[in-house]
Amino acid sequence: MDYNSTGQYNYNYPPAPPPEPPAQQVTNGKSIAAMVLGILSIVLPYLGFIIGIIAIIMSTISFKELKQTNEQGRGFATAGLVCGIIGTVLYGIIVLFLVIVAIFAFSETSNELINYSNF
């Protein structure tokens, strides 16, 4: 029999297996795509308005998927939404400004042509 110094029996159990590492959670691909498109909507001229709208749509879809699948990527989706909104508003204001400038430029040109034709 196998007794220790205190007189208790030594049970020879096999060593416990090492704990398994926690499973890595998957990051939602649509939330990553929304973030990339959101950043591109700020950086790319001319296409920023359209890409920003696509980023907003992608982040909305990814928010819905994140609730259902319990995946990671909420921060990416939020960043994509914010950057998409900023890009859309920024290029929307620029396009609106250019349209207003073009309207005033053409109206001045047409007024000058009318004034010259009266002579």
N, C-alpha and C positions, 0 to 999 in steps of 0.2 A: 504494500500500500504506500501511497505517496502522500506524506503529510508535511506541512511546512513547519516553521519554527514555533508557531503559535498553537499547533496541534490540530489545525483544520486540514481537511482533505483538499488536495490540489486537484481541481477538475481540469483536465486537459482538453479544452474545447479548441476546435480549429479557429485560426484567426478570422476575424470578421473581414469580409471583402471590402475593398476600398469603396467609398461612396462614388456613385456615378456623377460625372460633371453635369451641371444643369443643361438641358437642351437649349440650343440657341434658337431664339425666336426669329422668324422670317420677317424681313422688312417688305412692306407692300411696294410693289414695283410702280404702281400708278402714282403713289405719293412721291417717289423719287423723280418720276417723269414730270410731275406737276412742279416740283421745285426747280428742275433744270429749265423747263419752259418758262417759268416765272422769272428766273434770272435772265434768260435770253430775251424776254419781252422788254426788259429795261435796257439791255445792252444793244440789241439789234435795231438800227434805224429802219424805218419804213414798214418792217414786218412786225414791230413790237405790238401794235394794236391787235392784230389777228392772233399772234402767239399768246398774248396776255389773256385773250378770251378763252383760248384753248386751255391755258394753265388753270384758269378759274374753273372750267368745266371738269378738268382732270382731278383737281383737288377736291371738288365736291363729290365726285364719284368715289375717290379714295376714302374720304371721310365715312361714306356709307359702308364701304367694304371693311374698313377698320372696325366698325361697330359689330359687324357680323362675324368676321374671322378672327378677331382678337390678335391681329398682327401688329408689328411695330411700324412706325412711320408717321405718327401723328404730327411730329415736329416738321418733317419734310412737307407734309400736306399743308400745314399752316404757313410755312415759308413760301410755298408755291402760290397759295391763295393771296398772301399779302403782296408778293412781288408781281403777280399777275394783275392785281388791281392797280398797283402803282404804275406798271408799264402801260396798261390800257388807258388809265386816266391821263398819264403824261403824254402819250402819243395822240390821244383824243383831243387834248387841248392844243397840241401843235398842229394837227390837221385842221381843227376849227379855226385857229389863228390864220393859217395859210388860206383857207377858203374865204375868210373875211377880207384879208389883204387882196386876194384876187378879185373879189367882188368890187372893192373900192377902186382898184386899178383899172378894171374894165369899165366901170361906170364913168370914171374921169376921162378915159380915152374916148368913150362914146359921146360924152358931153362936148369934148373938144371938136370931134368930127362934126357934130351938129352945128356948133358955133361957126366953124369954117365954111360949112355949106350955105349959110345964110348970106354970105358976102356976095 
